[in-house]
Amino acid sequence: GMSCDRPEVLDLIIQVTRLVKAYNGPLTDQDVSMMIYGLQGLSTDHSEVLDLIVQVTRLVKSYNGQITGQAVGNMFYGLQGMNCDCPEVVALFIELTRLIDNCEGSMSGQEVSNMLYGLQRFKSSHPTVQSCLLKLAPFVQSCSEQLSAQQLAMSLIGLLKLFDPSDPHIVSIFRFLQSQYDKAICSNLTVDDAQTLTRSLCLFAHFQEKKGISDEWMVEITAMKSRLDRFEQFGLIDGAASDVHHSKILNKPSSNIERLYVEEFRRQLKSKLTDVTVLHRFCIDGIECDVLIIRNSNSISRTSSSSIGDVVANIEIDGPHHNQQHTLYFTSLRDHYFQYHYGFPVLRQDLSGGWKSRDEVRDDVSKILKELGIMKEE
């Protein structure tokens, strides 16, 4: 993916906009869908991106042919970094809503999840979104495929802001996902599938609670969450210090610089404190943590049922890919979740500038520990 923060990317967008503006030829449904699909990593904070959206909308408006379910899924997937705050986006959204009438047949599970995922920053209170949901809901309900765990996870993220129990179309979409979820948790899932589904459902539940939805709805969502315990029973997710017991040390490769930070945290803390443990690639509620500092490591026993209150902080080592639009959005969600659901801070170490020496890592770690109030002595 590309980041609009780089001048080279903005220059490229300007040139692409010039080419799109000059084109007046015929289009296929694939042409239309892939144009919008390609917008997925772009930020509407930049005027260059808005200019491109205006020209893309002009071409979309000229298309009146049939479109496939795949095209619908791809079109909405491309909107994942946008919302209705920009009139340029609203104009494009209106044209996409118009094209839904030209879609015949049903949609696959992948197409439904792509479509819903693309709506993740839109609010159902906007009239344009309401008109769209009126047309999209029947396609979701008519999907005859069993959604995979990954597709369910994407769909739940798509409903984070969109969910509104007073909107019958959103409720019908949620009921469909609910039935799919009940089937998914009883199927054979991989560890990655279990983590992904856990993460999305925990985030979904948290943000609905923050919205203040009714107790009746929270009971339903909490009941869905409680069924995640099945993953622990079957060894897909190891029990650990979480109120829903969904944590695991991940056996995934990490970068050399990440390991360097972990080693330095352990070295500095070991020399001063005996009741602090540094965990690497630990997963809480399906959300991976680069570095987790824990007081009283007995509470992180794989058979423990204690709360996660002994976590001091989560430190994330952010490489260049963290500047991408979709990554920035997810990191804001997961950081908010940890800070407000569990009450521990998340600190981010920006490494977008490139590699750091051991001395620089040592200084960074020392600064972080002092900021946390863990190491005050020189």
N, C-alpha and C positions, 0 to 999 in steps of 0.2 A: 504494500500500500504506500501511498504518497501523502505527505503532509503539506498543507497549504502554508505552513510557516516558512517554507523554503522559497526564496525568490525564483529559483529555477522552475519550481512546480507552477507558480503563478504565471511565469512567462509561457510555459507550455499551455496552460489553460487559455491564455489570451489567443494563442495561435489556433488552438482547437476551436474556440469560439468563432474566430474569423472563418474557418472552414465550414462550420455548421451554418453560419449566417449566409454563406455563399451558395449553399446547396438548396436546390428547389426541385430535385428529381423525385421519382417514386420511392416508396418505402414498403417494406414488408413488416409483419408483426414482430419478427425477430429483430429487425433494425430498430424499431421503436423501443422494444423492451431492453435491448442491450445498451442503447444510448442512456437510458435512465439507470440501468444496472451499474453503469460505469461511474455514476455520481456518488456512490456509496461512501467513499472516503473523504469527500470534500466538505469543507465548512462554509456555511452561509454567512459567516462573519466577514468574508472577503467579497468586495464588490465584483471582483473578477469572476467568482463562482456564480454570483447572482446574474451577471451578464450572460454566462453560459446557460443558466437555467432558462432565461428568457428566450434564447434562440432554440433550445431543445423543445420548449413548450410550443413555439411556432411550428416546428416540424410535426410534433405530436398532434397538434390541432388539425393539421392537413390530412391525417390518416383516418380513414373511415371503414377500413376492412375488418375482417374477422381476426380475432386473436385467440390464442390457446391459453390453457390454464398455466402452462409454463411461463408464457409471456407475462401474464398477470402477476405471478409470483415474483418474477425477476424485476418487473417494474417497481413494485412496492418495496422490494428488498433494497433497491437503490436509494430509497428515501430515508434509510435508517439514521442518517446524521442530521435530518431536517425536522422542522416543526412548522406550525401554521403562523408563527410570528412574522414571517416574511411574506409580503403580497406576491412575490415572484413564485414562492413555493405553493401558495394557495392556488395561483393560476394553473400551475402544473398539476396539482392535486385534482382540480376540477376536471381537467382533460382526462386524467387516468380514470376517474369515476365514470366519465362518459363512456370510455372504452370497455368498461366491465360489461355493458349491455351487449357488446359484440362477442363476448366469450360464450362458447357453446360447450356443453359437456361438463364433466365433473373435474375436480382438481385432485392431484395426488397428495400424499402426506407431506412430501418435500415442498410442493408448491404452496400448500396451506401454511406451513411453518415459515417459509420465506416471506410470504405476504404479511403475516402477522408480525414477524420480527422487524420488518421495515416500518411498522407503525409505532415503534417503541417510544418515540418522543412526542407523539401526537396526543391531544386531549379530546375526549369524546364530547366535551361541551361546545366545541367549535362546529357551527352549522355545516361546514364543508365536510368535516369528518363524519358527522351524523349521516349525511346523505350517502357517503361512501359505505359506511357500515351497514346501512339498509340493503345495499346490493351485495356486499361481501358475505354477510352472515349465511345466506342460503348455500353458497359454495362451500363454506366450512362444514355446515351440517350435512351436506350431501357427500362428503368425502367418505369413501367406503374402506379406505386403507387404514391399517393400524399404524399410528404414528410411532416412530422410534423414540427412544429416550432422548436422543439429541434433538429431534424435531419438537418434542414436547417442551424441552427446556427452552428452545428458541421461541416457541409460541408464548410461554409464560413471561419471558422477558418482554415480548411484544405488548403484553397486556399490563405491564407495570404501571404506566401512567394512564392507560386507556380504560382500565377497569372501572366500571361504574354500575353498581347494583340496580340503579334506577333506570338504566337503559336496557330495554328488552333484547336488543340485537347483541349487545355485549354479553348479556347473561346467557343467551343461547350459544354464543361462541365458547364461553367459559364452561357451560354444561357439557359441550362436546369434548373439551379438553379434559374435564373431570372424568368422563367415562373412559377416555383413552388412557388417562393416568392409572385408573384402577386396573386396567388390563396390563399396562406396562410394568408395574411393580410386581406383578405375578409372573413375569416372563424371565428368561435367562438374560441377565445384563452383565456387561463387563464392568470392571472397576471404574473405568473412565465414564461409562454411561451413568453409573450410580452417582459418582461425584457430580457430574454435570446436572443431572436432574435434581439432586439435593440442593445444589447451589441456587438454581433458578427458583425452586419452590420456596426456599428460605428467604431469598430476596423478595419474591413476590409477596409472601406473607408479611414480611416486615414493613414494606412500603404501603400495603393496604391498611395495616394497623396505624401507621403514621397518618394516613388520610382520615382516619377516624370513621371507617365504615362500621356498620351496625354489628352488635355482638352476635347476632344470629349468623351473619356471614363469616365473622371471624371464627366461630365455632366450626363451621364447615371447612374453612381453610386450615385451621389448626388440626382438624381430624385428618386431613390429607397429609399434613406434616408428620403426624404421629405414625402413619403407616410407613414412613421411611425407616423405622426401626428394623423393618424386615431386612434391610441391606446389611445392618450390623449382624443380625442373626446368621446370615448366610456368608459372612466373612467378606462382603464386598467393601464395607467400610468399617474400620476398627473403632471400637468405642474409645472415647477419650474425653477430655475435659470440656464438655459442651452440654448445654441443657437438653439438647436432643441427641447427643452422643453420635456425631457424625464426623469424626476426625481421623486422620491417617497420615503417617509419614510417607511421603511420595517417593517412589523409587524411580524418579525421572532424572535424566542428565541435567546438570546445571552448568552455567558458564564458569570459566576460570575466575573471572572477576567476582562473581557472586560467592564462590567458595572462599576467595581471599577475604572478603568481608566477614563471612561466617567465622573463619579461623581467627580473625582479629578480634571480633566480639568475644569469642570464647577465651582468648588469651588475656585480654584486659580484664574481663570479669572474674576469671579464675584467680587472678593475682590479688583481688580485693575482696571478693564475696564468695561464700560457699553455698548459699541458698538460692543461687540463680543458675538457670540452665538456658542454653541457647539452642533452639531447635531450627533445623534447616529443612525447607520444603514441607512444612507441616500444613495439613489441610483441616480447616475448621468449617463445618457445614458445607463441604464441597468447594470451599474457596481456598486456594493455595496461598501460603505465606512464605516469602523468601526467607525471612528471619523472624523468629518469634522468641522474645525474651520472657522467661517464666520464673516467678519466685516460687520456691517450695515445689520442686519437680515431682514430688510424690503425687501431686494432683493431676499429673499427666499420665498416670498409669493407664494401660489399655483396658483395665477392668474397673477404673474409677467412675463413680457417678457424681463426683463433685462438680461444682460450677466452674466456669472459666474465669472467675474473678482474680486468679493469681497471675494472669497475663499482664506483664508490665507494658509491653508495646510490640507492635508489628513494624518491622523495617523492610521496605521494599526497595530493591535495587533496580532502577528503571533505565533500560537501555534506549536506543534511538526509536525502537518500534512503539514505545509508550507515547510518542507524540502523535500517533495516528488517531484520527477522529473517533473511531469506534472503541479504541483502547482507552482513550481519555474518559469516555462516557462510562465504560464498565468500571474503571478504577474509582470514579466518583461514587458509583453505587456501592461497591464493596467497602470502600473506606467509610462511607456513611453508616453502613450496616454494622461494621465492627465498633465504631465510635459510639453509636447510639443504642445498638441492641446489646452489646456486651460491655461497653464502657471503657475500652482501652484505645489509646491513640495509635494512629498510623503515621509513620514518618517515611518520606520518600527521598531517596538519594538519587539525584539526577546524574546519570552517566551518559547523557546524549552527546556530550562533548568528546567522548572516546575513552580510551584506556587510562587507568590511573596506576601510579607506582605504589609499591608497598608502603612507602612513607606517607603518601597522600591518603591511602586507605586507613592507615593508623591514625592520622590526624582527623579524618572524617569520623571514625568510630569514637574517638575520644570526645569530639564535639557533640555527637549524638547522645552519648551516655551522660554527659554533663547537662545537656538540655533536658533529659529525662529525670535528672536529679538522682541518678543512681551512683555516679562517681563524682564526688565533690572534692575529694582529697587529691592533691598533686602527687 
